[in-house]
Amino acid sequence: MEKIIDEKIQGQALSLNNKEGNTRKLFIESYGCQMNFSDSEIVASILAKEGFNTTQNLEDADLVLVNTCSIREKAELTVRKRLEKYNAVKRINPKMKVGVLGCMAERLKSKFLEEEKIVDLVVGPDAYKDLPNLIEEVDAGRNAVNVILSKEETYGDISPVRLQSNGVSAFVSITRGCDNMCTFCVVPFTRGRERSRDPQSILEEIDDLASKNFKEITLLGQNVDSYLWYGGGLKKDFDKASDFQKATAVNFAKLLDMVAEKHPKIRLRFTTSNPQDMTLDVIEVMAKHKNICKYIHLPIQSGSDRILKEMNRLHTRQEYFELIDNIKRLIPDCAISQDIITGFPTETEEDHQDTLSLMEYVKYEYGFMFAYSERPGTMAARKLEDDVPEATKKRRLNEIIALQRKHSSLKHEAFVGKTVEILIEKESKKSDKHWSGRNTQNIVAVFPKGDYKIGDFVMVRIDECTSATLLGEAVAYSNNY
C-alpha cells in the first residue's frame, strides 16, 4: 500500500492454521487502524476455543464478522458496502450469521440492528470475551449486543492467533483507549479511557513470538507514549496510587528499554505517538538500542496554532518543532511520518499555509493525509460548523499531497548509492521474482530474490527509487541479527 494516501483504510479476509476438531467456519474482515487488525487476532483466538476455524471463502462461513472503523465517514461507508455483499451471500446461505465489531459497533450500538437488517450481533472493542455468550443468543434466534467499555486492559491474558501471518512481523498491544479528547476524534468514545497492560504479560507475549522466530514486533496503542503501568486501572487515576505504586511504575520509555534489552535480535517499532506525550527519555532509549527502528509516526494534524487549539491538541507548533529538533539531534537518521487533516472547521488560507510551512520544516518521509469529515458525537461535530467548502478542502488536500510527494522523493533519493539493511517480509506485489521488505526507517525496498528468503535480514544496495519505494540489489546477509 502506498504510504502517501488520502485515506487510511484497509480491509482483508483473514485466515489461520485451523484447529483440529472445530466444525464451524468464521470469516473475519478488518478495516481501519492496526489496533483493529490486532483485535481481530484476539477475536479469532477466542472463537477458536468455541469451535470456529477461519475460512477465506465468504460463501463457506457460518459466522461473518467485520471489524469496523469510525475515524472517517469513508471508512463507515466502506463497511456498509461490505454488508451489502454479505446480504447477497446470506440470501443463498440463510443460516449464516453476521456480526459487526469495533468502533462502528460501539458508536452506533443497537441502532445498527435497526439500520442494517442483516446484522445479528453488535460487539464493541472491550466486549470480545463475551462473544461465546452472544453467539449462543444468536444461535437461539435472538439478536445480541454488548458494547460496554472497560476500565482495565481487557485482553492481556489472551494469546492472539496470528492471522495470515508471514511469520516475520507481529503487533503486540500495550495500551487501549485514549484520554486526549481531540475534538475531531471518536476514539475516546468508542474505545474508552486510557489503560495500560501489565508489562509482564507484554514481555511474555514477545517471548512467545521470539520462540517462534518472529523478527519484528510493533508495540501498539492509540497513544503508546502514554503507557503507564502502576498495577492496573485507568491512567487518569494514577494520582490516587500509593507511593509504592508510583515508585515502581513503568512508563513507555522503561517498557521500550526492557523489551529492547531482553530481545536484541528482534527489531522493534511502535505506533502511534502523540506529540504532547512523547518525552525526551523515549527518544534517548531509541538512540541507545540499535534494534529499535529509526522511525516515528508523529501526527501533527495541522501546522496552525489556532487550529491545533480548536482541535484540542495540547501542544503548539513551536513545541512540535522542538520535539522534531530533539529527534534529529539524538537520532540523525530517524524517519518521521505524519497525519494531517485539512479543511478543519474555521480553517483559513493562512492556517493552511502554516501547515505547508511546517511540512517544509520537517520534510516528512511520508504521511497520511485527509480532508476533514464530521464524525457524529465528537466535540467538533457538536460545537463547530463544518464551514470549509468541499472544493476548498480538496484543493488544499491536493497541495498537501503534492508537497509530501516532493519531500518523499527527496528522502528516498538520498538512499540511492547507499547500502541499507532490509528485513524481507513478502514477495513483491508486482513480480514473483522480487522480494519486498522495509529498512529501519520503514521505507519499502524491492530487489531480486537471489538465494534469500522471507525473514532474512539482508544488505541491499539501492540503485534507484520512486516516491514510495527503494529499488536495488541484495549484496550480503546483515551482520546485526
Solvent accessible surface area in square Angstrom, and as a share of the most:
residue,aa,sasa,rsa
1,M,103,0.46
2,E,75,0.34
3,K,26,0.11
4,I,6,0.03
5,I,31,0.16
6,D,64,0.33
7,E,37,0.16
8,K,53,0.23
9,I,35,0.18
10,Q,73,0.32
11,G,38,0.37
12,Q,75,0.34
13,A,28,0.21
14,L,6,0.03
15,S,27,0.18
16,L,32,0.16
17,N,146,0.75
18,N,87,0.44
19,K,103,0.44
20,E,172,0.77
21,G,67,0.64
22,N,28,0.14
23,T,118,0.69
24,R,76,0.28
25,K,88,0.37
26,L,1,0.01
27,F,7,0.03
28,I,0,0.00
29,E,11,0.05
30,S,0,0.00
31,Y,14,0.05
32,G,3,0.03
33,C,43,0.26
34,Q,68,0.30
35,M,4,0.02
36,N,2,0.01
37,F,28,0.12
38,S,3,0.02
39,D,0,0.00
40,S,0,0.00
41,E,20,0.09
42,I,6,0.03
43,V,0,0.00
44,A,2,0.01
45,S,9,0.06
46,I,18,0.09
47,L,0,0.00
48,A,13,0.10
49,K,151,0.64
50,E,80,0.36
51,G,20,0.19
52,F,5,0.02
53,N,22,0.11
54,T,8,0.05
55,T,16,0.09
56,Q,94,0.42
57,N,85,0.43
58,L,11,0.06
59,E,101,0.45
60,D,67,0.35
61,A,0,0.00
62,D,52,0.27
63,L,4,0.02
64,V,0,0.00
65,L,0,0.00
66,V,0,0.00
67,N,0,0.00
68,T,0,0.00
69,C,8,0.05
70,S,1,0.01
71,I,47,0.24
72,R,25,0.09
73,E,89,0.40
74,K,106,0.45
75,A,0,0.00
76,E,12,0.05
77,L,99,0.49
78,T,38,0.22
79,V,0,0.00
80,R,58,0.21
81,K,136,0.58
82,R,61,0.22
83,L,2,0.01
84,E,108,0.48
85,K,90,0.38
86,Y,0,0.00
87,N,58,0.30
88,A,38,0.30
89,V,9,0.05
90,K,34,0.15
91,R,171,0.62
92,I,148,0.75
93,N,42,0.22
94,P,96,0.61
95,K,172,0.73
96,M,0,0.00
97,K,51,0.22
98,V,0,0.00
99,G,0,0.00
100,V,0,0.00
101,L,0,0.00
102,G,0,0.00
103,C,10,0.06
104,M,0,0.00
105,A,0,0.00
106,E,6,0.02
107,R,60,0.22
108,L,16,0.08
109,K,85,0.36
110,S,60,0.39
111,K,106,0.45
112,F,0,0.00
113,L,29,0.14
114,E,116,0.52
115,E,71,0.32
116,E,30,0.13
117,K,170,0.72
118,I,17,0.08
119,V,3,0.02
120,D,20,0.11
121,L,0,0.00
122,V,0,0.00
123,V,0,0.00
124,G,1,0.01
125,P,1,0.00
126,D,13,0.07
127,A,7,0.05
128,Y,0,0.00
129,K,91,0.39
130,D,35,0.18
131,L,0,0.00
132,P,31,0.19
133,N,91,0.47
134,L,12,0.06
135,I,12,0.06
136,E,121,0.54
137,E,65,0.29
138,V,6,0.03
139,D,75,0.39
140,A,58,0.45
141,G,68,0.65
142,R,130,0.47
143,N,89,0.46
144,A,6,0.05
145,V,56,0.32
146,N,29,0.15
147,V,20,0.11
148,I,132,0.67
149,L,62,0.31
150,S,33,0.21
151,K,144,0.61
152,E,91,0.41
153,E,28,0.12
154,T,21,0.12
155,Y,5,0.02
156,G,20,0.19
157,D,114,0.59
158,I,23,0.12
159,S,80,0.51
160,P,19,0.12
161,V,36,0.20
162,R,41,0.15
163,L,13,0.06
164,Q,83,0.37
165,S,51,0.33
166,N,62,0.32
167,G,34,0.33
168,V,4,0.02
169,S,36,0.23
170,A,11,0.08
171,F,59,0.24
172,V,0,0.00
173,S,9,0.06
174,I,0,0.00
175,T,1,0.00
176,R,2,0.01
177,G,0,0.00
178,C,15,0.09
179,D,36,0.19
180,N,19,0.10
181,M,75,0.33
182,C,14,0.08
183,T,16,0.09
184,F,19,0.08
185,C,19,0.11
186,V,4,0.02
187,V,22,0.12
188,P,11,0.07
189,F,81,0.34
190,T,1,0.00
191,R,4,0.01
192,G,4,0.04
193,R,97,0.35
194,E,3,0.01
195,R,1,0.01
196,S,5,0.03
197,R,13,0.05
198,D,53,0.28
199,P,12,0.08
200,Q,99,0.44
201,S,23,0.15
202,I,0,0.00
203,L,17,0.08
204,E,95,0.43
205,E,18,0.08
206,I,0,0.00
207,D,47,0.24
208,D,57,0.29
209,L,1,0.01
210,A,34,0.27
211,S,90,0.58
212,K,123,0.52
213,N,99,0.51
214,F,15,0.06
215,K,43,0.18
216,E,1,0.00
217,I,0,0.00
218,T,15,0.09
219,L,0,0.00
220,L,5,0.02
221,G,5,0.04
222,Q,35,0.16
223,N,2,0.01
224,V,0,0.00
225,D,15,0.08
226,S,5,0.03
227,Y,2,0.01
228,L,27,0.13
229,W,56,0.19
230,Y,20,0.08
231,G,50,0.48
232,G,19,0.19
233,G,22,0.21
234,L,9,0.05
235,K,61,0.26
236,K,100,0.42
237,D,38,0.20
238,F,46,0.19
239,D,118,0.61
240,K,168,0.71
241,A,13,0.10
242,S,57,0.37
243,D,123,0.64
244,F,153,0.64
245,Q,61,0.27
246,K,82,0.35
247,A,82,0.64
248,T,75,0.43
249,A,12,0.09
250,V,23,0.13
251,N,51,0.26
252,F,2,0.01
253,A,6,0.05
254,K,103,0.44
255,L,0,0.00
256,L,0,0.00
257,D,38,0.19
258,M,68,0.31
259,V,0,0.00
260,A,1,0.01
261,E,112,0.50
262,K,100,0.42
263,H,23,0.10
264,P,74,0.47
265,K,123,0.52
266,I,8,0.04
267,R,4,0.01
268,L,0,0.00
269,R,12,0.04
270,F,5,0.02
271,T,13,0.07
272,T,33,0.19
273,S,3,0.02
274,N,13,0.06
275,P,10,0.06
276,Q,49,0.22
277,D,33,0.17
278,M,12,0.05
279,T,71,0.42
280,L,79,0.40
281,D,51,0.26
282,V,3,0.01
283,I,0,0.00
284,E,84,0.38
285,V,17,0.10
286,M,0,0.00
287,A,48,0.37
288,K,127,0.54
289,H,19,0.09
290,K,141,0.60
291,N,4,0.02
292,I,0,0.00
293,C,3,0.02
294,K,30,0.13
295,Y,20,0.08
296,I,0,0.00
297,H,9,0.04
298,L,0,0.00
299,P,7,0.04
300,I,0,0.00
301,Q,13,0.06
302,S,0,0.00
303,G,0,0.00
304,S,2,0.01
305,D,70,0.36
306,R,100,0.37
307,I,0,0.00
308,L,1,0.01
309,K,169,0.71
310,E,57,0.26
311,M,0,0.00
312,N,51,0.26
313,R,17,0.06
314,L,114,0.57
315,H,12,0.06
316,T,58,0.34
317,R,51,0.19
318,Q,104,0.46
319,E,88,0.39
320,Y,1,0.00
321,F,20,0.08
322,E,87,0.39
323,L,17,0.08
324,I,1,0.00
325,D,64,0.33
326,N,43,0.22
327,I,0,0.00
328,K,74,0.32
329,R,145,0.53
330,L,51,0.26
331,I,4,0.02
332,P,109,0.69
333,D,82,0.42
334,C,10,0.06
335,A,0,0.00
336,I,3,0.02
337,S,0,0.00
338,Q,0,0.00
339,D,13,0.07
340,I,1,0.00
341,I,3,0.02
342,T,1,0.01
343,G,0,0.00
344,F,0,0.00
345,P,0,0.00
346,T,47,0.27
347,E,11,0.05
348,T,65,0.38
349,E,70,0.31
350,E,126,0.56
351,D,8,0.04
352,H,1,0.00
353,Q,89,0.39
354,D,42,0.22
355,T,3,0.02
356,L,27,0.14
357,S,48,0.31
358,L,0,0.00
359,M,0,0.00
360,E,69,0.31
361,Y,108,0.41
362,V,2,0.01
363,K,79,0.34
364,Y,0,0.00
365,E,16,0.07
366,Y,5,0.02
367,G,0,0.00
368,F,22,0.09
369,M,0,0.00
370,F,1,0.00
371,A,29,0.22
372,Y,10,0.04
373,S,27,0.17
374,E,72,0.32
375,R,9,0.03
376,P,69,0.44
377,G,41,0.40
378,T,0,0.00
379,M,73,0.33
380,A,1,0.00
381,A,29,0.23
382,R,132,0.48
383,K,148,0.63
384,L,36,0.18
385,E,135,0.61
386,D,55,0.28
387,D,68,0.35
388,V,11,0.06
389,P,85,0.53
390,E,122,0.55
391,A,80,0.62
392,T,31,0.18
393,K,2,0.01
394,K,134,0.57
395,R,97,0.36
396,R,14,0.05
397,L,16,0.08
398,N,79,0.40
399,E,62,0.28
400,I,1,0.01
401,I,27,0.14
402,A,59,0.46
403,L,23,0.11
404,Q,0,0.00
405,R,98,0.36
406,K,112,0.48
407,H,1,0.00
408,S,0,0.00
409,S,32,0.20
410,L,89,0.45
411,K,55,0.23
412,H,4,0.02
413,E,95,0.42
414,A,60,0.46
415,F,30,0.13
416,V,63,0.36
417,G,63,0.61
418,K,114,0.48
419,T,67,0.39
420,V,20,0.12
421,E,32,0.15
422,I,0,0.00
423,L,0,0.00
424,I,0,0.00
425,E,17,0.08
426,K,92,0.39
427,E,77,0.34
428,S,12,0.08
429,K,161,0.68
430,K,197,0.83
431,S,35,0.22
432,D,94,0.49
433,K,146,0.62
434,H,57,0.26
435,W,27,0.10
436,S,9,0.06
437,G,1,0.01
438,R,45,0.16
439,N,1,0.01
440,T,37,0.22
441,Q,16,0.07
442,N,17,0.09
443,I,1,0.00
444,V,38,0.22
445,A,0,0.00
446,V,27,0.15
447,F,1,0.00
448,P,47,0.30
449,K,47,0.20
450,G,63,0.61
451,D,141,0.73
452,Y,38,0.14
453,K,127,0.54
454,I,70,0.36
455,G,7,0.06
456,D,15,0.08
457,F,15,0.06
458,V,0,0.00
459,M,48,0.22
460,V,0,0.00
461,R,98,0.36
462,I,0,0.00
463,D,70,0.36
464,E,101,0.45
465,C,32,0.19
466,T,71,0.41
467,S,29,0.19
468,A,23,0.18
469,T,28,0.16
470,L,0,0.00
471,L,54,0.27
472,G,11,0.10
473,E,72,0.32
474,A,17,0.13
475,V,72,0.41
476,A,45,0.35
477,Y,123,0.47
478,S,10,0.06
479,N,153,0.78
480,N,63,0.32
481,Y,63,0.24
